[in-house]
Each structure stands twice: as C-alpha cells, then as structure tokens.
Amino acid sequence: MAREFTDQEMARRVKLERLVELGVDPYGQKYDVENTAKEIKEKYAGKTHEELEELKAHAKVAGRIMFMRKMGKASFFSLKDKTGLIQVYIKLDDVGETDYSIFKAGDVGDIVGVEGYVMLTQTGEITIKCEKYTHLAKSLKPLPEKFHGLSDVEERYRKRYLDLIMNDESLKTALARPQIIKAMREYFGSLGFTEVETPILEVHKGGASARPFITHHNALDMSLYLRIALEISLKKLLVGGMERVFEIGRVFRNEGVDTKHNPEFTMVELYQAYGNLDSMMEITEGVFKYIAKNVFGKYVFKMGDTEIDLEKPFRKVNMTDMIKEKTGIDFKANNYTLEEATKLAKENGIKVEPHFTVGHIINEFFEKFCEEDLVQPTFLCGHPIEISPLTKENKEDPRFVERFELYINGCEFGNAYTELNNPIEQLKRFEEELRERQLGNDEAADIDETFLDAMEYGMPPAGGVGIGIDRLVMFFLEQDSIRDVLLFPTMKINE
C-alpha cells in the first residue's frame, strides 16, 4: 500500500531533491565536532561584543535545527546538541552562495554542522557567526509544534526519540541516569567489589518470587527462562572464591505494568563473603549517600509532596512490631496456628490464598496496614522464613530470618539477606517452594540442583543485597513514574 504524505512532508521531500541538485548528500558523512553549546555559552558568558570581536574565538558544533528565521541574505537559527541550544547567525556574504542555498533548503529538524566564531548579538545573546555550513541529515517529518510539544504522555513513551528532542527534562533524565550508575560502580569499587556478568538465559527459575518469561532454544531443544534475579549465579562465584562481587543487569518478570513496575528492569545485586545483614545495611545506606553527595550535591529529595532526607541515619524497624502497633495483633509473641492466623486475616479483610502459611499472612498484614507508614529511609527487618527461601534464619527465633527491605515513602527500593549457606537447609526450603507451587503459587522457585551442588563444596557466610536501579533513578530525579526513567518502557501495541 502506497504511503500518504502530508503537505509538509511532501514539501520536505522536494527540499531533499533540491539538496541532491546542489550536490549535497542528504544524509551526510563524518563531522568533527569540537565544541558543545553549553561549553561555548559558559566559556564566553560575560564577554562584551568588543571582547569577542577581538578574540575571534573559533567554534565548531553540530546538532538539530530547532528554530529558523530566514531573512533574505542573512538569517538566524537555533541549534540543539545534547547540552542545549545555541543561536547561529548565517549570512550570504560570509558563507557564500552555495552554502547559503543549502541552508535555505533546510528545515526545522534537520541536523547540521556549523563552523565559525563566537559573537554577541545586540540583544546580548552568545551566538555563533557561521563561516561554514554543513548539512548532515534531512528531517522528512516536521517536529511537534513548539508550544504544545509532545503533550500526549503515551506518545512520549512510544516515540522517545521525539520526546528527547522536544522535552529538555526528558533529555536531562536520560543523561543523568548513567551518572547515577557510574557513581554506584565507583562506590562499590572503592569497597573492593568486582563487577561481573552472568547469564540472562537460565535453566532454572530462582533468586526471587516472580513469574518468569519462558523461551525455547531450538538447537538444544530446551526451554529456558529469562532471569528474574541475578542472585544464584553470583552466589556460585562466592563459592569459587571471588568474595566480593556485584552485577548491574537486566532482569525480567512476567507481571503487570504500573508506575513502579516494568516487565524488564535493571537491578544491581552485590554479595560479600564473610559479611552479614549489618554489612549490607552499611553498604546500602552508603551508596545512597554517595550518589546524593557526588552526583547531586544535596541530601534532600522530593517524592511527590514529601521531602526525603538521606543525610540522617536510616531507621530500622521490625515487621511484627509494626503490625502489633497498627492492629494490636502480636505475631511474634503468639505462635499462631495457620487456622488461627487465617481467622485473623479474614477478620481484617485479608484474602488468604491456598498456598499461604502463617508467614505469608504476616507479610499481607504488613503490606495492608504498615507499608505506607515507612516514609523516611527505613530498613524493614524480621521477615517470616516462609517468604525468604534463600535467607539465613534468625537464631533467636527461627520463624523469622535475617533480612531487610529498604523502604522510602512506602515504596520498596532494596532487599538484603544474611545469605543461607547451608545446602541441606537450602534443599528443604526449595522443597517447600515446590509444595507452594503445587498449591497454586506460580511465583515459587525451582529446585536448582546446580546451585545445591555448588553450595555443597562450601559457600562462605555472606551478606547480599539487591537494589532496583529504575526506582533508585526515579527517586534521585524526583520522577513519579518508572516510564519516565526508562528510555523505552514496555507498551501495549496499538491496534
């Protein structure tokens, strides 16, 4: 079927033909950029017109035309690179008839190179006076209208390339995210951790409670999972003697999409041989404060209307203590049977699934009555053993484990354990997970024989932590939706 073009698109194709007639490749070649818009404006800010005339400071930039004011033999346009906008003055007498004709065949949205020197206009704006104009890429579609921009939120996510062109905040977010991740690497490296890469395709599902994506390897004729966590492979490296490892990588969970969830997302997981839960608290609090200080130069950030202060020590609370405070039910002091716990759940409006144990019910009580109260950075401890299959038990009360979740403003940001390193106990936990699956819990883990085999060679006592990087970036950039910090979030296909 033949494509239909708007009048503007047809006009741009006519100009493309005009460029060819002028001997110009509409899609250009290599261009040696020497400066950025921001660099030029910062370097020459405060200079007078006379000072700049005397300096004749050379500039060579490239970017996208965002505005044009064609005025016969002299024109102005604004050029945008990744650092921002800069104005360009182009005159027929300066660039010659050929270059000026090429410029006149240009449109807003075209990508061009400009070489000249820095000047100051009568209105006091730092400007490049063009001496050489180079067309680099033709835009065959008009950009969204300036004042309304790309206002449709769904369209912004589907056409992120347009969003980055039109919305400065989106570009700022895209460029800030790598700086946050770089700071994490610096901090972990300063503590002696080695960054590694582990497989995305796995034979067994494990490391978290989640529904997996399943694929098939044709050559080996076997089903594989896209990993739902990084944990198992990294723990095998502890067995191998690497002692301090971390990985920043994609994980995949076959779950719903909302402001806090995307089916594929980025995590960092870190494991320290001879560490424990206290070690992970220190590292987790440390990395948040390191990013705050070294990337943003501040410790107070906003989540919605709430100010979060990272400078103060992170709070530590216990799950069952919080439930008692909110409901009067003391799961720690009373060793409730499943029947008794189920009765309490129903009395409090909590749905009990067929695979639930007392531990699952305790967790449901917390999520319903307590979670939203954890506003300032808080380590939530004292999780039931049934919902923590890879975690070492609390020696004083084996119904619970040595685990924390980091909460900020009612949202979970991280999860850490004193790692279970007893292979005999680990097998029991896996078997309990298998029982849950048989009762309908499709998020339960597999029995991973390869992991058990590794553990039987001896895994050192260790601490481990996982942090969701997308949520962390949301926090530091003060964004309300995970889609705003992902360049290409998962979207439903338009029919």
N, C-alpha and C positions, 0 to 999 in steps of 0.2 A: 504494500500500500504506500502510495506517494505521501511524503511528509508535507504538511501545510505550514507555511511560514507567515508570521505577522508582517505588517508593513515595515516595522523597524528591523526585523530580521532580514527581510529582502533588501533593505537599504544597506545593511552591513555587508551583505554578500556582494553587492555592487561595489562597495568600497574595497572589499578584498580583491576583486578583479582589478580595481584601479591600482592597488599596491603591486600586483603582478606586472601590470603595464609599466610601472615605474622601475621595474627590475628588483623589487623587494620580495624576499621570501616571507610570506605572511606568518610563518611560524618559526622564524629566526634561527640563530646559531648561538654559540657560547658568547657570553658577555662578561668582561672582567669588572665586577663591582668593586669599588674602592672605598665607598663611604655608605653610611646609613643616614636616613632622615633625622633621627634623634641625635646622632653624633654631630651632624652639621649644626643643628639648631642649638645644641648645648655648647659647642665649642665657640660659636661666634655670637652667642647671646650677649647683649650689652654693647656690641661694637656699633660705632656710628657709620653712616653712609660713607663718609670720607675715609675712615679707617679701613673699611672693606674695599673701597676702590684702590687704596694704596697696597693692600695685602695681595689682591688678585688671587685669593685662596681657591685652589683647584678643587673641583668636586666631580665625582662620577658615581651615579646612583642608578638603580633600576627598580621598577615597581609598576603598579597598576594605576592608570589614569582614573581618578575619582571625580574630577570636575574639569570642564573646559569652558573657556570664554574666548572664542575666536573673534578677532577684531581686525580683519583685513591683513595688513602687513606685520602686525605684532599681536601676540596672544598670551594669555595666562592659562596654565592648567595646574592641577594639584596631583602629585604622585604619591602613592602609598606603598611603603615596604613594610616589613614585619615590625618595624619600630615606630611607625606612624606616618603622618603626612608631611610633605614639604611642597612649597609652591615653586613653580618653574615659569620663567619668562622666556618666551621664544620670539625672535624677530627675524623677518626675512633677510635683512641685511647682514645679520650675524651668522646664520646657518646656511644661507644660500637657497636658491630656488628649488633645487631637488629635495633637500631635507624639509623645507617648508611645505612643499607639495605632499610629501609623505605624512607630515603632521596633519595637514588639512584633511587627509583621507582617514584620519584616526577617529576613534570614538571613545567615550567613557567606557571603561572596562578593558581597553587594550593594555597590553604590557609593553613597556618601552624602556629604553636606556637613555640617560641624559648625561652629557659631559659639558662642563662649563666652569664658571667661577661664582663664588658666593657674593651676593649683593643685598642691599636693604632697600625695600620699596619706600615710596613716600608715606605709606601708612605704617611703616616701621616693621614690616614682616620680612624675616630671613627668607631669601629666595635664591634659587639657582638661575643665573643668566646662562641660557643654553647656547653652546657653540657647536655642539654635535648631537644630533637627534637620531636615535636608532630604534626602529620598530622591531619588536621581539615576538609578539604573539597577538593575533587578532581575536577579539571577542565577538562572536557571532550572535550572542544574545544580550539584550540590554540588562543592566543591573537593576535591582528593585529601586523604585523611586525613593530618593534620598530621605524625605521627611517621614515616610511611613516605614521604609526599610523592609526587612523580612520579619513582619509582625506576627505571622502565623507560627505559633510555637511548634506544631507538628512539622511544618515545612522547614523550620530552622534545623530540626534534628535530622530530617531526611536529606536535606541539602546543606550539610555542614560547611561545605566549601563556600557557599553563598553567605552563610552566617558569619564565617570568619572574615569575609571581605567587608560586609556591611556593619557588623557589630564589633566595636573595639573591645568590649568586655569579653566577648567570646574568644577573641584572639589572645587577649591577656591571660585568660584562663588556660588556653591551650599551651601557652609558653611557660606559664608558672608551674604547671604540673610536673614537667621534667626537673625543674629546680628543686621541688619538694623531694622527688625520688632520689635525686643526686645527693641531697642532704642526708637522707636515710642511709645511703651507701657510705657516705663519709663517716657517719656516726658509728655504724656497725663495724666498719673497717678499723676505726680507732680503738675498738674494743677487741680486736684480734679475730674477727669473724671473716670467713672466706665465702665469697659468693659462688654459687654453683648453679647448674642447670640440670633438671631431672625430667623424665618423660611426661608428655601430655597424654599420650595413649597408654592406658593401663589395663592389665588383665583382670585385676580385682578392684572393686569399689570400696574405698575406705578413707579414713582420715577426717571424716565429718559425717553428720547426719543430713543427707540430701538425696534427692532423686537425680540420677545421672543421665547424661546423653549417651546413647549406645550407637556404635558404628560397627562396620564389618570390614575386616582386612581380607581382600579377595585372594591374594597369593597364599596366605597361610590358612585361609578358610576358618577364621575365628572371629568371634565377637570381641570388641574392645570398648572400654569406657573412656570418655573424655574425663580427665581427673576432676574430682570435686574438691580436692585439697592437695597440698604439697607434702604432707606430713610423713607418710610411710617411707618414701624414698630418702628423705632427709635423715630419718632415724637410722636407716640402714647405713648411712655414711658415718653416723656416730659409732656404730658397731665397727666400721672399718678404720676408725681412729682419727677421723678428721676433726673431732672435738668441738669446733665452733663453726657452724655453717648457717648460711641463710640463702634464700632464693626469693626473687621477685618475679612472679609469673602469673599467667592467666589460669583461671580455674573456671569450671563450667557446671552450672546447676540448673536442672530442668524444672524451673519454678516460675512463679508469676513475675510480672513486671510492675513496679511502682516507683515512688520517689526514692526509695532506698535500695531497690533490687534491680539487677540486670542479669540475664541468664549467663553471660560471660563477664567476668570481672577480674580485677588484679589484686593479688594478695602478696604480702611478704610473710614468710614463715622463717623463724630463727630458732636454732637449737644449740644449747650449751651443755656439753658434757660436764658433769660434776656440779651443775647448777641445780636450782630448785625454783619454787614459785616466787620466793623473795627475790631471786636473781632476775626473774622475768618482770617483776614489778619495777625494779630499779631501771632495767633497760627500756621498758615501755614508757615510763614517765620521762626518762632521759631523752628518748628520741623525739617525743612531742615538744619538749622544751628546747631541744637543739634546733628543730625546724623553726619554731616560733622565733627564736633569737637570731639565727643565722640567715634565714630566708626572708623573714618579715620584720625583724627588729622590734617586735612587740609580743606581749603575752596575753592580751585580752582580745577575744574574737567573739563575733556575734553569731548565734544560731537563732534565726528568726528575730524575735524581740529580746532574746536572753543573752546577756553578756557572760561569757565563759572565761574564767581566769586560770591560765595554765601555770602561773608563777607560784601559786600556793601549792603545798604538798597535796597529792591526790588522796582522797578519802578512801577508807577501807571499811566495808560493811559485810554482814553475813546474811545470806538469803533467808534462813529460817527466822532470824531475829527480826528482819523487816516484815515478814509475813505475820509474826506474832504481834508486832506493833500496829499493823494495819487492820488485822482481823481478830486478834485475840487467840488465834489457834497456834499452839506451840508444837510444831512437828519435831523439834529437837528433843524436848523433854518427854513427849509421849510417843512411844514406839507403836504407832497406829498400824492395825492390820489393813490389808487392801480394802476389805469391806468397810471398815470404819472411815478410811480416807476417801473412799468413793462416796459415802454418805455425806461427808463434809463438803466434798466438791459439788454435789448436786444441790445441797442447801445454799451454796454460794454461787450458783449459776455457771458452773464449770462443766463442760462436756467431757465425759470420760470415754476415751477410745478403747477398743478391745485389748490392745497390747499394753495399756497403761499399767504401771506399777505405782507404788506409793511415791517413788522418786519422780515419776512423770507428773503426778498430781501436785507435788510440791512445786515443781517448776511452773505449772499452769497457774497456781496461786500467785507466784511471784509476778508472772507476766501480766496477770489481770489487775492486781492490786498495788504493786510496788514499782514496776519498771519505770513509769513516767516520773517518779519522785527522784530519780538519780539524775540530777541536773548538772552540778559541777563535777569534774572528772572523778570517777569513783570506781574502785576495784570491788566488784561483787564476788564474794567468796562463799564457800560452803555448799557447793552443788551436790545433789544426790548422785550416788555411784551409778545408778541405772542409766543416767543420761550422759555419762562420761566414760565411755568404754576404753579409752587409751590413757587414763589418768590414774596416778598412784593414790591409794586410799588414805584417808586420814587415820593415823594410828590410834588416836584417842576415841574416834567414833567411826568405824568402818562403813557406816551407812552413807558417809559423805567422802568427798575426795579433795585433794589439794589442787584447786582450780580457781581461776578468776576470769571474769569477763569485765572488760573496761566499758563503762557507760558514760556518755556525755549527753545531757539534755534528753534522757530517756531512750537514747539510741546506742546499740552495741557497736563498738569500734574494734575490739580485740578480744582474743580468747587465749588463755595460757594455762599450762599444767606443770606440776611436777610429774614428769613422764613415768608411766608404768613401764618398768623394765624387767619384770618377772614373766618369762614366757609361759609358765604354767598357768598363772593367773590371767594372762592375756588370752589364752585359749578359752578359758571359762567365760570371759567377757564376750568374746566373739560368738561363742555358743549361745549366750543369752541374746545377742543381737539376732542370731539366726531364729531363735524362738519368737522374737518380736516380729520378724518378717513373716513368719508363718501365721501370725495373728493379724497381719494386715499392715504392718509398718514398712512401707516400701522405701523408706529412707535409711533403714538399718544397714549396717556394713556387712561385707562378705567375711568369711573366714579366709584370711590371707596366709596361706601356708608358706609363701616365700618370706614374709615378714617374720613369722614364727621361727622359721629356720634360721634367719639372721639373728634373732634375739637369743636363740639357744647357744650361739657362740659367745654370748656375753655382751649386753648393752650396758654402758656405764650409767649410773644415776645421772639424771639430766633434767633441765628445765626447757620448756619450749613455749613459743608464743606465735600467734598468727594475727595479723592486722589487715583489715580491708583498706587497701590504698585508695579506692574511689571515695569511700566515706571520709577517709582522712583528708583527701584533697577537698572534698565538699566543705569540711569543717574549716580548713585554713583559708579557703577562698570565699567563705561565707555564702555558699550556694545552698538552695533548698532542695534541689533535685539531682539525683545521680546522673541524669541525662545531660546536665549542664557541664559535667566534668569528664564525660566520655565523648571522644570525637565522633564516634559512630555508634550510638546506642541501638539496641535491638528494637526494631519497629515492625508492626504488623504491615504486611504487604497491602498496598492499595489495590482494590479490585478494579 
